[in-house]
Amino acid sequence: MQATTNHNLTVNSLFCEDKNINIFLQIFSNNDNIITIEVFFMNKFMFEANEMAKKNIRLNHGGPFGAIIVKDNEIIANGYNTVLLDNDPTAHAEVQAIRNACKKIGTHDLSEYTLYTSCFPCPMCLSAIIWANMKNVFYGNTKEDAAAIGFRDDFIYEYINNLMLEKNSDTLKIEQLDRNLTIEAFNMYNKLGGILY
């Protein structure tokens, strides 16, 4: 059991594992001796991803995002957002978890693994998940939840949608240049039978 106190409010959390579910009992009491009891259930891997997100609020290494990669009911790797710590805009929780998992198991192919993330992946993370060949993702918060606290995932999704529709945008200009030269590397790679992933 763990207890925390904040603004005269004591919260006690008790959880026990039943396969992939944590059962939580929270007892709230204040100085007026008013007691409220809440019972709720949470997937144990989502619980861990959420704990990573909350830990990162205290560390201030980046946004409140956490991710866990699982195989055969075992956590293989985790990650949390370290954009501010590393001055790296790509250091999102899902990307960090993917990097950690790939390094740990020695492969770029995570097709047999499942990702649990505290928030719906941003476009970059979604792309990284697909590049890693992952087939299953579970998320907690929505894109709209992220937008509500100031993160611009929806804005980027809208930009990509407009790009696919060939609409002009002031956000980012993308222009093709010198394909007659750059295509040579592609042709060489294809001719040599380069590894596809």
Solvent accessible surface area in square Angstrom, and as a share of the most:
residue,aa,sasa,rsa
1,M,156,0.70
2,Q,110,0.49
3,A,67,0.52
4,T,78,0.45
5,T,102,0.59
6,N,97,0.50
7,H,167,0.75
8,N,97,0.50
9,L,68,0.34
10,T,42,0.25
11,V,32,0.18
12,N,32,0.17
13,S,15,0.10
14,L,81,0.40
15,F,86,0.36
16,C,76,0.46
17,E,113,0.51
18,D,84,0.44
19,K,174,0.74
20,N,56,0.28
21,I,68,0.35
22,N,3,0.01
23,I,55,0.28
24,F,8,0.03
25,L,55,0.27
26,Q,34,0.15
27,I,50,0.25
28,F,41,0.17
29,S,38,0.24
30,N,58,0.30
31,N,113,0.58
32,D,107,0.56
33,N,127,0.65
34,I,105,0.53
35,I,110,0.56
36,T,66,0.38
37,I,105,0.53
38,E,80,0.36
39,V,90,0.52
40,F,72,0.30
41,F,135,0.56
42,M,45,0.20
43,N,43,0.22
44,K,32,0.14
45,F,7,0.03
46,M,26,0.12
47,F,27,0.11
48,E,66,0.30
49,A,0,0.00
50,N,47,0.24
51,E,59,0.27
52,M,27,0.12
53,A,5,0.04
54,K,91,0.39
55,K,86,0.36
56,N,0,0.00
57,I,110,0.56
58,R,180,0.66
59,L,69,0.34
60,N,104,0.53
61,H,38,0.17
62,G,10,0.10
63,G,12,0.11
64,P,40,0.25
65,F,29,0.12
66,G,0,0.00
67,A,0,0.00
68,I,2,0.01
69,I,0,0.00
70,V,9,0.05
71,K,67,0.28
72,D,123,0.64
73,N,83,0.42
74,E,106,0.48
75,I,62,0.31
76,I,25,0.12
77,A,11,0.08
78,N,62,0.32
79,G,3,0.03
80,Y,45,0.17
81,N,7,0.03
82,T,11,0.07
83,V,37,0.21
84,L,109,0.54
85,L,99,0.49
86,D,75,0.39
87,N,134,0.69
88,D,39,0.20
89,P,101,0.64
90,T,51,0.29
91,A,0,0.00
92,H,46,0.20
93,A,0,0.00
94,E,10,0.05
95,V,14,0.08
96,Q,30,0.14
97,A,0,0.00
98,I,18,0.09
99,R,111,0.41
100,N,70,0.36
101,A,0,0.00
102,C,28,0.17
103,K,178,0.76
104,K,135,0.57
105,I,60,0.30
106,G,67,0.65
107,T,51,0.30
108,H,100,0.45
109,D,58,0.30
110,L,0,0.00
111,S,37,0.24
112,E,124,0.56
113,Y,24,0.09
114,T,26,0.15
115,L,0,0.00
116,Y,20,0.07
117,T,1,0.00
118,S,6,0.04
119,C,5,0.03
120,F,51,0.21
121,P,2,0.01
122,C,10,0.06
123,P,11,0.07
124,M,67,0.30
125,C,1,0.00
126,L,56,0.28
127,S,52,0.34
128,A,25,0.19
129,I,4,0.02
130,I,117,0.59
131,W,162,0.57
132,A,6,0.04
133,N,42,0.22
134,M,14,0.06
135,K,146,0.62
136,N,79,0.41
137,V,50,0.29
138,F,106,0.44
139,Y,101,0.38
140,G,41,0.40
141,N,74,0.38
142,T,53,0.31
143,K,51,0.21
144,E,102,0.46
145,D,65,0.34
146,A,3,0.02
147,A,44,0.34
148,A,87,0.68
149,I,112,0.57
150,G,65,0.63
151,F,73,0.30
152,R,165,0.60
153,D,18,0.09
154,D,47,0.24
155,F,95,0.39
156,I,61,0.31
157,Y,52,0.20
158,E,107,0.48
159,Y,26,0.10
160,I,66,0.33
161,N,83,0.43
162,N,36,0.18
163,L,64,0.32
164,M,134,0.60
165,L,104,0.52
166,E,156,0.70
167,K,114,0.48
168,N,152,0.78
169,S,26,0.17
170,D,139,0.72
171,T,70,0.41
172,L,100,0.50
173,K,149,0.63
174,I,112,0.57
175,E,154,0.69
176,Q,136,0.60
177,L,138,0.69
178,D,74,0.39
179,R,136,0.50
180,N,111,0.57
181,L,107,0.53
182,T,85,0.49
183,I,45,0.23
184,E,95,0.43
185,A,65,0.50
186,F,149,0.62
187,N,87,0.45
188,M,124,0.55
189,Y,104,0.40
190,N,123,0.63
191,K,180,0.76
192,L,148,0.73
193,G,59,0.56
194,G,22,0.22
195,I,133,0.67
196,L,155,0.77
197,Y,146,0.55
